[in-house]
Amino acid sequence: MIAVKEVRDCRHPALMSPGRIGNLTLRNRTLLAAMGTEYVEEDGSIGDRAIAYYEARAAGGAGMIVLETSSIAWPFGMSMPRMLGLSSDDYIPGLKRLAERVQQHGCRIAAQLNHSGKVSAHDVAEGRTLLVPSLPKRAANDMGDGLTMAEMANFVRSAGPDGKGPRFKEMEQSDIDWVVDCFASAARRVMEAGFDAIELHAGHGYLLSSFLSPYANRRDDDYGGNLENRARLLLNVVAAIKREIGDDFPIVVRLDAHEYRTEGGITLDDAVRVAALLEQAGCHAIDVSAYSNNSAIGFTEGPLVHQPGGYIDFAKAIKAAVSIPVIAVGRIEPDVAERHIAHGDFDFLAMGRKLLADPDLPNKLKDGRAETIRPCIYCYVCVSQIFINKSLRCAVNPETGYEQDQRHLPMAENPKRILVVGGGPAGMEAARVLAERGHCVQLWEREPQLGGTLRVAALAYEPNGRLISYLEQGLYASGVEVCLEREATVEALVNAGCDDVVLALGADRRAPALPGKELPHVLDGEELRDMLFKGDARGKLGVVQRVLLKLMNGLGINRNIDRMRMLSKLYMPLGKRIVIIGGGLVGLEVAELLAERGREVSVLEPGRDFGAELSVVRRWRVLHGLRSHSVALINKATVSRIDAQGVHYEHAETSQRVHADNVIIAQGAVPSTSLQRQLEEKGLSVHNIGDSAEIAYIEGAIHSARALAATL
């Protein structure tokens, strides 16, 4: 256990206490985990955009920044098109400028040294040969499963310029010697640039990891066979770096504690033994991760874990075997990290996605303002961007990647009276930012609660509820006058006498004119939401169901999403067999909600793709979850009519029917522009944001709100 000095108002004293890695002292125990950005320049150098991104997280209070994975042999060994280079002294000036900008905030900085080996996707696209310990086994790869045609076009590049796929070279001693020298030279450049530490990436299927893995490494020489031989390359790299820059410069090593979905892969016992060898070799800390081989859904087991705290037991096992610090990563909430660090289970918490959502998270923890942290909702927009060779984005933080322009918005030169209509995510975000810039802001919401359609999404996926709480708290803290159950008619808005009106009404949901949609067991999206949150299904429920829902409404149960989520597992006014028409984001989230509550669900999608609006990795998670609940996913299905027994549809040139106790129509969302036109005709200055301007869901709502509020 560690002794911590209490910080006034800080509820995370262990996490916020200083920590040491070798001779290096960090102001607290939070690290920005290495995460690809595609912000660096095409020549592998670091520019203003990337520097501003890292500096924002240093200013936000992180103890140390671990730079995105960087190529020791640029342009070779690259896993993405824009990968930071460490292969030439020409990179040193830019790295030095970055280090100075980070360190001026009291934050430490480490570079992550890597050769991507068999995972060098950009090398494949450029026609370069990949270095591997052994020629890879032929394995099934479903990474293309669930991709839209547009996304597939980016993946096609992985076949290489000739379309024949990757070419591999089993490394000879000369190749091994070259790689070792590249690591050592890169470490020297990092030290000369004024960095505080280096991290060797020996995980995630990259070159050093592939030598450690008995699945990938089937050599019969000094670099294969038993664990000591498989670790030889990594240990030789460590020794070469120490010869180059001395024994005292801190060396962290990222290790896989487990290879998921990989028969004969790395085990926790392997990782524990390698960690002990690294300590003996003079390394200063172990960063514990995991990996999954050749699997779309496996990617969210390793390296981007979906299960909260999924790698904590791995970190604890390695901590028990070594005396050097251990860094834990993998969807660990600060409260959880606080308990484990205080207990001595690990020493540092590395965060990636959380620090994209809120760079100021460490400072807010230190100051006792945890409730003001903008939450990560684990929607995977960030990493999905990298999969399709685009720059990193965050759905809930529009500043990510634009820190040099948007980090601190100026106060309005001419404050206005602004009326925001709609209390969903777009309306709440716009109202808050406008108020913080000095405008006098009023928000009208026709419902008795804030949140809009995000409340339904939060029933299906709990992290969405955290975003509602954050936005609501920020709204009131900024001084916005919130008027609930206030209908925004044209007359009322004209009479409000505001300088500007911001419409954040959400989408109009117009169910298609399907024969039978008026039947009592058929609900559209609006009716489903009203049923759950207002106890009103417009006459489509029986007497007992109506009484129960009205009782819930009267007791206020349906105003609390967490209570609603728990109660919905016990009772929902829907039958056993559910057919959902529409396999977009809304349809899949409703299917997810109902399948997890024991319903037999079928989803009929007229097009090719399910959940095209979802980010790639989130879509993988949803589709995997639905299939694991035996949800029938039927694409290219054209619904012809609905009757009392079920839904009739055309599929593969045949007429078919699926039985249903209830049918939910999750189609027909269109932007809401009618009120905007009416107000403009009255001469008002009107702005439309969120789904009422363009259907783009949470990310579009937050980003469009910020864009407007920054300029109005």
N, C-alpha and C positions, 0 to 999 in steps of 0.2 A: 504494500500500500504506500501511497505517496502522502507526504505532509503538505498541506496547502494553506496558504494565508488567505483568510476571508477577505473578499472584496465587497465593499458596501453595496448593497442592492444586487449583487451578482449571485445568481442561483446556480452557477456552474463554476465553482471555484477551482475544482480539479482541472477541468478543461481549459480554464483561463490562466492556470498557473504556468510559470516558465518551465521549459523543458530543455534537455541537452541531447545533442547527437554528436558524439565525439567531443571535440573541444568547442563546439558551436552551441551557443545559447539562443533559444527561440523564446520570444516574449509570451507565447502561449502554445497550446498543443493542437492548434488547428492548422491544417495544410490544404492548399489548393492542389487537388490531385491532377496529375498530367491528363490532359484531354485535348484531342486534336481540334483545331479551330479553322483551318484554311484561311487564316488572316495574314499569314506571312507572304512575302513577295515571291514572284515566280522564280527568282534566282536563288531561293532558299535563305535570303536575308530577312532580317526583322525590320519592319517599318512602323510608321506612326500608329496605324490602327491596332496592331498587335501589342505595341508598347502601352497604349492607353488602356487596352483591355486588362493587361496584367497589373498595371499601376492602380487601377480602380480596386482590384482585389487586395493589393497591398495596403492602400489607404483605408480599406474596409476592415483592417485589423487582423488579417491572416498571419499566423506565425511564420510560415514559409510558403513561397510559391514554388511548385514543381512545374517547370516548363513543359509544354507539350512535347510528345515524343519527337526526337530530333535525329536526323540521319548522320551517322558518323562517316558515311561514305558518299554523301550527296554527289551526283544524282542517283547513286545506286542504293538498293536496300530501302526503297521508299514505299510506304503503304498508302499514300495519298498524294495527289498532285502537288499541293502546296505544303511541303514538309520542310521544317527548319533545317538548315545545313550547319554542320560542324566540321566539315572536311577541309576547310581552307582558312588560312589566317585572314583572308579578306572578310570573314564573318565577324572577327573580333571587335571592330569598332561598334557595330550595331549591338552586339551582345553587351558590350561595356555600357552603352547608353541605356539599355534596358535595365541592367543591374543597378545602375545609379538611380534610375527613376523608382525602382522598387525599394531599394535600401533607404532612400531618403524618408520613407514612411516608417522606418523601424522594422521592416519586414526582411526576412532572409530569402534567398533565391537559390534554387538548384536546377541544373539542366539534366534532362533525362536522355541518356545516351542509348542509341538503339541501331540495330540493323534488323530489318523486318523479315529477312529470310524468305521462307515459303509464303509469307503473308504480304509480300511486296507487290501489292495489286497494281501500283502505278508502274512498276518495272514491267509487269506483264503487258500492260496497255502500251508501253513504249517498245515492246519486243525484246526486253533484256532478259538474260538467263538468271534464274533464281538459285542462290546458294543454299544447300540443304545438307544435313548430316548423312541422310540416306534418301534414295529415291522414294517419294511418298507412295503409300499404299493407295490404291484406287478406292475411294470412299464415296458413298452417296452424299450429295450436297443439296439441301433444299433452300439455300439462301435466296433463291429466286421465287420461292413460293409466296403468293399473296401480293406480288408487285404489280402495279399498274403498268400499262404499256409505256408511258412516259418514263417511269422509274426504270423499267427494264432496259431502256435505251442506254442508260448510264452503266448498267451492269454488263451489257454486251461488250463494252470496252475491255472487260476482264478476259475476254477470249484472245486478246492480242491483235496486232495489226493484220495478221494472216488468218485469224479466226481459228487457229489450231490450239489455242489455250496456252498455259504456261509451259515453259521449258526449264528443266531443273538440271543442276550440276551437283553431283555428290562431291563434297569438298575434299580436296587433296591437302597435303600439309602446307603447300605454298599458299593456298586459299586461307587456311587457318591462320598462318603467320600474318597474312595481309590484314585479316579481320582484327587480330589482336593489336596490331600496330595502329589500325584506324581508331580503335577504342582509346588507346593510350594518347594518341595525338589529339583526339577530340577533347579528352580530359584536360590536357595542357592548355588548349585554347580556352576552355571554360574557366580555368583558374586564372589565366592571364586577363580574361575579360572582367575579373573581379567578382565572380560568383562565389557563393558561400559553400556549395556542396555539389556533388553529382549523384545521380541515381542511374544505376545500370538496369535496363529493362530486360529481365530474364523470365518474362512471363508472356502470356497471351499469344502463344504460338510463334513468336518471333524467334530469331536465330538462336540466341542463347537458350531460350526455353526449349527449342526443338532438340537441342543436344541433351537437355536434362530429361526429356520425355522418352521412356522406353518404347512408346508407340511410334514416335517419329524417328528415333535413333536406333538403328539396327546394325551399327558398325561392329566389326570384330577386331578393331585396332585399339590403340590406347585411349581413344575418345568414345568408345562404346562398350556395351556389356554391363558391368556392375556400376553402381551409383557413383563411386569414386571416379571411374573413367568418364561417365557421362557428365560429371561436374568439372572435368579437367579444363575444358575451354573456358568456362566461366571463371575458374580459379586462376587460370593463366592470364585472363584479361585483368583481374584484380591485381595480380602481381605486376603486370606490365604498367598499369596505371600508377602503382605505388613507386615503381622505379622512375617514372616520368615526373611525378609531382610530389613525391614524398609520402610518409606514413600518416601525417596528421590531417590532410585534407579529407573532410568527411565523405565517405562512400556509403550510399544507401543502395540496397538491392531489392528490386521488386520481384517477388517469386509467386508462382502459381502453387497454391496449397492443394489443388485438385484439378483434374481435367475431367469435366463432365462429358457424358455421352462419348467416351473414348475408351474402348476396351484396351486394357494394358497401358493406360496413360499414367500421368503423375498422380501419386497418392499423397495423403497428408503425411504419412511416415517418410516418404521421399523428401518432402519439403522440410520437415523437421530436421532430418539429417543434413540436408544441404545448408540449411540455416546455421547449423552448428559448424560446418566446414567453413562457411563464410566468416563466422565470428573468429575462428582460429586463424583465418587468413588476414584478419585485421579490418574487416568491414565494420561500419559503425551503426547500422540500423537495418532492419528488414521490413519491407513494405509488403503486406500479405494480400494477395489477390487470388483469382481463379480464372479458369478458361474453359470453353466448350468448343469442341471441334466440329466444323462443317454442319452447323445446324442453325436454322433461322431462330427457332424458339430457344435453342441452347444459348444464343448470344445473351439472353436475359437471365441465364443462370451464371454464365461467366463469359466475358469479364464484366458485363453491366448487369449486376444482380438486381432482380425484381423483388425478391423476398426481403423484407426489412431485416437488417442485421444478419444477412445470410452468411457472412464470412467471419462473424465474431468468434465462433468456436475454433476456426482455423487459427486466428490470431492468438487466442488463448493457448492453444497447443504449442505454437512456436515460442510464445513468451515463456512458457514453462521450461523450454529446452535451452534458452540462450540468456545471457545477461545483458546483451545490448538492447537498445530500445526497439520496440515493435510498433509499426504503424498499421492501424486497421482502416479498412475502407469498405464500402458496399452498403449504401442506403441505411446508414446509422444516424438516428436522430440525436441531437445534442444531449437530451435528457438521458438517453441510453448510454452514450459515450461517457457522460459524467459519472455514472455509476460504475462503469467498467474501468475507467482510468483510476478513479478513487480506490477501487478494489485491487488494482495492479494487474488487471487482465491484459491490458495493452497500454501503450504510452502516448500515442498520438492518434488523432482522427484526421483522415484525409477525406475531403469532400470535393466532388466535381459539380454535379448538377445543382446542389444547394447553393453554391457560390456563383453559379450563373444566374440563378433566380434572385439572389440578394448578395451582392459583394460585401455589404456591410454587416453580414451575419455575425462575425466574431466581435465586432465593436458593440453590436446590440446585445450580445450575450454578456459581454464584460460590463456593460452599463445597466444590466437588469431590464432590458427592453425586449425580451424574447418574443413578446406578443406582437411586436411590430415587424417581425421578420416576414418578408414576402416568401411564401412557401413554394417549394418545388412541388409540382403536381404529378411528376413522373409520367409525363405524356410522351417522352422520348423524341420530341421535336429536335432537340439539340443534336443528339447522336445520329438521328435519321438524316439530318442534313449532310453529315460526313459520308454516309452510305451512298448518297447520290451526288457526291463531289460538289457540294455547295457549302458556303460558309456557315459556321455555327450560328444558331439562333436560339432564343429562349422564348417560349410561348407566353410566359407571364412577365418577362422583363424586356421591354423593347429597347432598353439601353445596351443590352449585351451586344458587343461588336461595334457599337456606335458611341463609345464612351467619350471619344474626343469631341463629339458634337453635342451630346445630350446629357452628359453626366450631371450637370447642374444647370437647370433651366433658369433663365433670367426672370426677374419680377416684371410684371406687365407695366409698360410705360403709362398706359391709359386704362386703368381698371374699369371693367364694365359690369353691368348687371346681366348675368347669364342664367338662363333657365334650361336645365337638362331634364329631358323627359325619358324616363325609363331607368329602373333600378337594377338592371342586369350588370354583367361585368363591364361592358362598354360604358354605360352611364355612370357607374360608380367610379371607374378609373378616370374618366374625363372630368367629372365634377371635382374629384379630389385634387387632380393636378391643376385645374383651373383655379381652385381656391388657394392652393399653395403658391400660385403665381400672383396672388393679390386680387383676383376678381371676386365680386360678390355673387355667390352661386346658390341657387335653389334647385333641388331635385324633386321631381314629382314621380311617384310610382303608384299605379292604380291598385296594386295588390297590397295586402296588409304586411307582407314581408319583402325584403330585398333578395335579389339573387336571380330572378327570371328563370329561364329554362335551365340554367346551371344547377338549380335545385334538383331537378330530375336526374341530371348527369351525376350529381353527388350521391344520389341513392345507389346508383350502379357502381360508382368508383369513388371511394371515400376521399382520396386526396383532393378531389374537386371541391369538397366541402370546406377544406382549409382555405382555399382561395376566396370563397364567399366571406368567410370570417375575417380574413385579412382586408379585403376590399371594404367591408362594412366598417371595420374598426378605423381604417384610414379615412373613410368618408366623414365620420363624425369628428375625428380628431382634427380634421382640416377646417372645421367650422362651417361646412356646408349645411344649409337649412334643408332638412329632409322632410318631405310631406308624403306620408303613406296614404293609400286609398284616395288618391287625388286623380281624377280623370282629366286627361289633357284634351279638351275639345278645342276646336278652332277658336271659338268665342273666348274661352278662358285664356288661351295663350295670347290672343290679341290684346285682351284686357290686362294681362300681366305687366305690360309696359317694360319689357326687358330689351336690352340692346341686341342680344343674340339668343336664338333658341337652338339647342343641340338635341337632336332626335336620336335616341338609342332604344328604339321600340322592339328590337328583335325582328325576326323574320315573320312574314305572313305565311300561315300554314294552310294551304288550300289542297285538301285531299283530292286526288283525281276523281273524275266522274265515273267510278266503277259501279256497275249494276249491283245493288245489294248493300251499298255502303251505309244506307239509312237503317239497316236492321239493328235491333237492340243489342246484339252481341258484338257489334263492330264499333271500334273507337278510333278516332284520329289522334294525333299528338296532343292537340289542345284538350280534348276530352279526357285523355289519360292523365294529363297534368292536373286538370281540375278535379278529377276523381281522387287523386292522391293527396292533393294539398288543399282542396277547398271542400271536399265531401260532396262535390256536385258533378254528376255525369250526364246532365241534361236528359234525364229520364231514361237512361240506359242501364239502370240497376234495379234489382228487386227491392222490396220493402225492407228486409232485414239488412241488406247491404247498405241501403241509404241510411238507416238508423245508426249502424255502426260507424259509418264515415262521418255523419253529423256529430256523433258523440266525440269522435277523435278531434274534429274541428272545434267543438265547443270547449274541450279540455285543453286545446292548444297543442296537442301532441304533434300534429302535422306541421307545426311551425319550427320544430326542432329536427334537423335532418338526421342527427345521430340516433335519436329515439325512433324516428320514422324508419331508418334503415334496420334497426333491430326488430321493430314491430312487424315490418314487412316480411320478415323471415317466418313469422308466425301466422300472419293473415294478410291476404290481398284479395280484393273483390273480383278475382278473375278465375276462370275455370282451369282445368288441368292441361288441356291441349290448346296451345297458342300458335297462331300463324301471324307472322309479321310481314307485311308487304313493304319492301324497301330495305335494301341491305347497305345503306349508307351509314354514316356515323351514328345518327339517332337510332336507326333500326338495330344496329349491332349493340349499342349500349343498352337499349331496352331488352334485347335478347339476353345479354349478359346478366342483367338484373333478374329476369324471370327464370332463366336456367338455373341460377344459383339458389333460387327459391323453389326448386323442385318441379318446375313446369316442363312439359314436353313441348319444345319450341321448334318451329320450322321458319326459315327466313327465305322469302322469294324475292330475288333481285333481277330486274329486267336486263341489266347490263352485264358486262363481263366481270367487273371488279366489285368486291365487297370492301366497304370502308375506305373508299378512295380518299376521303377527306382526312383520315387518320394518318399520322406520321408512320413511316415504314415499320419501325420497331414496335410502336404501340399496336399497330394493326396485327403484327405477328402474335403479340401477346393475346389480343382479343380473340383472334381466330383460333388460336391454340386452346384458349379457355372454353370457347363455344364447342369446339370439337370434343374436348375432354368431357363435356356435359352432354354429348350425343345430340347436339343441335344439328338439325338438317339444314345445310346451306346449299341452296339451289339457285344458281345464276342462270342468266338467259331465259328467265321464266316470265312469260307475259300473262298477267292475270286477265281473265275474261269476265268472271262474275263471282259474286259471293252469295251463298245461300245459307240456309239454317244449319246445314250439316258441315260446311267447310268452304274451301276456296278452289275454284276451277282455274286452271292455267294451262298454257301451251309451253311445252318444253321438248326440244329435240324433235320437232315436227309431230308431236303426239299430244293429245289432250289428256290431262291428268287432274286429279283432285286430291287435296290433303284435308283431312278432317280437322275441325276446330271448334272449341267451345267459345273462344273469343278470337277476334281478328283485330289487329292493330295496324292501321295504315300509317307508315312512317315515310311518307313521300309528300312532295308538293311545297317544300319550303322555298319561298321567293322573297327578295328584298321588299321592304315596306316603304313605298315612296308616295303614297296618296296624301298623307298629311303634309309632307314636305311641299308638294305642289300647291295644296290649298293655302298654306301659310305664305308661300312665296307670292301667290296671287294677291294676298293682303298686304304685301310690301314688307314682310318681316325678313330679317337676316337669319337664314336657316342653314343648319349643317346636319348632315346625316352620317352616322357612324355605326360600326358593328354590323350585325346581320341585317339590319334594316337598310344598309347601303350595299353590302355584298356578303354573301353567305360564306363566312370563313371561321365561324365558331370561336373558341376561346382565344386562340392566337390572334385572329383577325379583330376580335372585339377589343382586346387590350392594346394591340398595336395601332389600330385606327384611332382609338381614344387618345392615346399618347400623342400621335402625330397632330391631331387637331388641337389638343390642349397646349401643345408646345408653341403653336403659331397664332392662336386666337388672341 
